Amino acid sequence: MKTLLIVYHSRTGGTAQMAEAAVRGAATEKGTNVRLIAAAQATAGDVLAADGYIFATPENLAAMAGVMKDFFDRTYYAVLDRINGRPYAAMICAG
C-alpha cells in the first residue's frame, strides 16, 4: 500500500477545503493510504513514511504562508537526499 501525505496550512478555511478535496479524491485510488496533517504538526518522520506528497498553502503577499515555510525549514535536513524522486504537488489557495 502506498501512502500519500497531504500537509496543509489554513487560516481562513479555503486551503483546508482544497486539502480535504484532495483527500477525498485520493481515497478513491485502491492501494492508497492518505494522511492529512496540519503543517504545524507535521514532522520529518511523517515525510519519510510517505511515498508521495501534496503541499497545500494559502498565498500571502505572493509567497507561501509562514507556517508552511516553517514546516519545510523544520524537516529539510532530516529528509535531505532521502526522498529524492518521490512525486509531489503543490496546491495554492489565492483569494
C-alpha positions as CSV (number, residue, x, y, z in Angstrom):
1,M,0.0,0.0,0.0
2,K,1.3,3.5,-0.9
3,T,0.9,6.5,1.4
4,L,0.1,10.0,0.2
5,L,0.9,12.7,2.7
6,I,-1.0,15.9,2.4
7,V,0.5,18.7,4.5
8,Y,-1.5,21.9,4.7
9,H,-1.9,25.2,6.5
10,S,-5.2,27.1,6.5
11,R,-6.2,30.2,8.5
12,T,-9.5,31.0,6.8
13,G,-10.6,27.5,5.7
14,G,-10.0,27.8,2.0
15,T,-6.8,25.8,1.9
16,A,-8.3,23.2,4.3
17,Q,-11.2,22.8,1.8
18,M,-8.8,22.2,-1.0
19,A,-6.7,19.7,1.1
20,E,-9.9,17.8,2.1
21,A,-11.0,17.6,-1.5
22,A,-7.6,16.1,-2.4
23,V,-8.1,13.6,0.4
24,R,-11.5,12.5,-1.0
25,G,-10.1,12.2,-4.5
26,A,-7.0,10.3,-3.5
27,A,-9.1,8.0,-1.3
28,T,-10.8,6.6,-4.4
29,E,-7.5,5.1,-5.5
30,K,-7.2,1.5,-4.5
31,G,-4.0,0.7,-2.6
32,T,-3.5,4.3,-1.4
33,N,-3.5,5.3,2.3
34,V,-4.0,9.1,2.6
35,R,-2.7,11.1,5.6
36,L,-3.8,14.7,6.1
37,I,-1.7,16.6,8.6
38,A,-1.6,20.3,9.5
39,A,1.8,21.8,8.8
40,A,2.4,22.9,12.4
41,Q,2.1,19.2,13.5
42,A,3.9,17.5,10.6
43,T,7.3,16.1,11.2
44,A,10.2,14.7,9.2
45,G,9.1,11.2,10.2
46,D,5.8,11.8,8.5
47,V,7.6,12.9,5.3
48,L,9.9,9.9,5.4
49,A,7.0,7.5,5.9
50,A,5.1,8.7,2.8
51,D,5.6,7.7,-0.8
52,G,4.2,10.9,-2.3
53,Y,3.1,14.4,-1.2
54,I,0.7,17.2,-1.7
55,F,1.6,20.5,0.0
56,A,-1.3,23.0,0.3
57,T,-0.8,26.6,1.4
58,P,-2.5,29.9,1.2
59,E,-0.8,32.6,-0.8
60,N,0.3,35.5,1.4
61,L,1.7,38.6,-0.4
62,A,2.9,36.4,-3.4
63,A,4.5,33.8,-1.0
64,M,3.6,30.7,0.9
65,A,2.3,31.0,4.4
66,G,4.9,31.3,7.1
67,V,3.6,28.2,8.9
68,M,4.2,26.2,5.7
69,K,7.7,27.6,5.3
70,D,8.4,26.6,8.9
71,F,7.3,23.0,8.1
72,F,9.9,22.9,5.3
73,D,12.6,24.5,7.4
74,R,12.0,22.0,10.3
75,T,12.0,18.9,8.1
76,Y,14.5,19.9,5.4
77,Y,17.8,18.5,6.8
78,A,16.2,15.3,8.2
79,V,14.9,14.3,4.8
80,L,17.6,15.7,2.6
81,D,18.7,13.1,0.0
82,R,16.3,10.5,1.5
83,I,13.2,11.3,-0.6
84,N,14.7,12.1,-4.0
85,G,12.4,11.1,-6.8
86,R,9.2,10.8,-4.8
87,P,6.2,12.5,-6.5
88,Y,4.8,15.7,-5.1
89,A,2.4,18.5,-6.0
90,A,1.6,22.0,-4.6
91,M,-1.8,23.5,-4.1
92,I,-2.0,27.3,-3.7
93,C,-5.2,28.9,-2.4
94,A,-5.2,32.5,-3.6
95,G,-8.1,34.8,-2.8
